[in-house]
Structure formats: structure tokens, C-alpha cells
Amino acid sequence: MKNKQAMKKSESKKTTSIVGGNATLIVKVISILGYIGAGFGILLGLILLFGGSFILGMLPMVEISQVLGALAGAFIIVLAVMTIAFSIFWIFVSRALWYHKNWARIIFIVFAAIGAVNSLMTLPAGILSLLIDGAIVYFLGFDQKVKSLFR
């Protein structure tokens, strides 16, 4: 009798660890997607920062005044710095999600929901983004196994 109870306990522990492992894997994949997005953001910011004047030179603007050119250059620099800063912030959020911090889960849900709404406005081109953002919102916001990791 005791052997049967011990076997049932060990089987239930195995089942729990497998389910927990899948939930952990889902969170890790979402976190890796965050790291990848942050990496592309930093790359874009660096391209804007160091190639902004080249980009402005390629635009077909005839006789642009010096003031407008300087303002456009300053705008590109500010945009580049903001993109790099947000990407660095996103690295920290992705790292916190990796370690199951609840505040990071909430931030991911909010930004994925915003991304899903944005994807709805760009259908049919935004269907892949809509699917990814919808999956992130579902798993982090509604899946009980994943949510239990953040308690």
C-alpha cells in the first residue's frame, strides 16, 4: 500500500515538473524574442545615429534650408538615442522575464497588446505580428501554468 502511494507521488511530481518545464520554456522563448527585438532596436539606433546624415543626403529634397536640415538631423539623432535607450530598457525587461519577475510579465503583456492593436490596423500585412503578440498576451496573461511561475 505504501509503495503504491509513493509511486503515485513520484508520478505526480514528474507530471508537475514536465508541465512546469513547458511553462518555463514558453517564458524563455518569449524572453529570447525580447532579446532579439532589443538587439534589432540597438542596431537600428546605431544605423540612425551614424548614418543619419547619409539618410538625409539620400532624400530627394531640392533646396532645403539649413535650418530645416539641422532640425531634421537633430530629430534623427534624438530618435536614434531614444531607440537605443528603449532597447537597453527592453534587455532589462527581457532578463527580468527570464527570471520570472511579475512586473516584467505585465510590461510584456501591455506592449504585446499595443502591438496586437497596431497589427490589426495593418492587416493583412501584420498577420504574423498579430499572431505572435496574441500568443504572448495569451500565455503571459491567461495561461494558469505560466502565471503560476510568477507568484
VENVENZI-V927316 format. One record per residue. N is the residue number from 1. PSI is psi in radians with two decimals (999 if undefined). OMEGA is omega in whole degrees, 0 to 359 (NA if undefined). NEAR is the number of other ideal C-beta (glycine too) atoms within 8 Angstrom. Layout:
<<N:PSI:OMEGA:NEAR> <N:PSI:OMEGA:NEAR>>
This chain:
<<1:-0.80:180:4> <2:-0.60:178:5> <3:-0.72:180:6> <4:-0.72:179:7> <5:-0.69:179:8> <6:-0.69:179:8> <7:-0.70:179:8> <8:-0.71:178:8> <9:-0.77:182:8> <10:-0.62:177:8> <11:-0.72:179:8> <12:-0.60:177:8> <13:-0.70:178:8> <14:-0.77:180:8> <15:-0.77:180:8> <16:-0.73:182:8> <17:-0.56:178:8> <18:-0.79:179:8> <19:-0.79:178:9> <20:-0.62:178:10> <21:-0.68:178:8> <22:-0.73:178:9> <23:-0.74:178:13> <24:-0.70:179:9> <25:-0.73:178:8> <26:-0.79:180:11> <27:-0.70:180:15> <28:-0.71:179:9> <29:-0.75:178:8> <30:-0.69:178:13> <31:-0.72:178:12> <32:-0.68:175:9> <33:-0.65:176:10> <34:-0.74:177:14> <35:-0.74:180:10> <36:-0.79:178:8> <37:-0.71:178:10> <38:-0.68:178:13> <39:-0.77:177:9> <40:-0.60:177:8> <41:-0.75:178:13> <42:-0.73:178:12> <43:-0.79:178:8> <44:-0.74:178:9> <45:-0.72:179:14> <46:-0.67:177:10> <47:-0.76:178:8> <48:-0.70:183:14> <49:-0.79:184:11> <50:-0.22:180:6> <51:0.22:183:8> <52:-0.73:180:12> <53:-0.57:176:7> <54:-0.73:179:7> <55:-0.77:178:10> <56:-0.63:179:11> <57:-0.43:181:6> <58:-0.29:182:5> <59:2.44:182:6> <60:1.23:179:3> <61:2.13:179:5> <62:2.21:175:4> <63:1.12:175:4> <64:2.40:182:7> <65:2.79:181:6> <66:-0.60:180:5> <67:-0.81:179:6> <68:-0.66:178:8> <69:-0.73:179:10> <70:-0.70:178:8> <71:-0.72:178:8> <72:-0.72:177:10> <73:-0.73:178:11> <74:-0.68:178:8> <75:-0.73:180:8> <76:-0.70:179:12> <77:-0.78:178:11> <78:-0.75:178:8> <79:-0.71:179:9> <80:-0.78:181:13> <81:-0.72:179:10> <82:-0.68:178:9> <83:-0.76:179:13> <84:-0.75:180:13> <85:-0.77:179:8> <86:-0.66:179:9> <87:-0.66:176:14> <88:-0.73:174:10> <89:-0.71:182:8> <90:-0.51:174:12> <91:-0.77:179:11> <92:-0.67:178:8> <93:-0.73:179:12> <94:-0.68:178:14> <95:-0.72:178:9> <96:-0.63:176:10> <97:-0.67:178:15> <98:-0.67:181:9> <99:0.31:172:6> <100:0.80:174:9> <101:2.26:185:9> <102:-0.63:180:8> <103:-0.59:178:7> <104:-0.65:177:11> <105:-0.76:180:13> <106:-0.74:179:8> <107:-0.75:178:9> <108:-0.72:180:14> <109:-0.78:181:12> <110:-0.84:182:8> <111:-0.57:176:8> <112:-0.66:177:13> <113:-0.73:176:10> <114:-0.73:178:8> <115:-0.65:179:10> <116:-0.73:178:13> <117:-0.72:177:8> <118:-0.69:179:10> <119:-0.60:177:13> <120:-0.58:181:9> <121:-0.28:183:7> <122:0.38:179:8> <123:2.56:3:9> <124:-0.08:183:4> <125:-0.51:184:5> <126:0.38:185:12> <127:-0.69:180:9> <128:-0.77:177:6> <129:-0.68:178:12> <130:-0.74:179:12> <131:-0.76:180:8> <132:-0.84:180:9> <133:-0.67:177:13> <134:-0.69:178:10> <135:-0.70:179:8> <136:-0.79:179:13> <137:-0.75:181:13> <138:-0.93:186:9> <139:-0.79:182:12> <140:-0.47:185:14> <141:-0.55:189:8> <142:-0.37:181:7> <143:2.08:186:11> <144:-0.62:181:6> <145:-0.71:179:10> <146:-0.76:180:12> <147:-0.56:181:12> <148:-0.37:177:8> <149:-0.42:187:11> <150:0.22:180:9> <151:999:NA:5>>
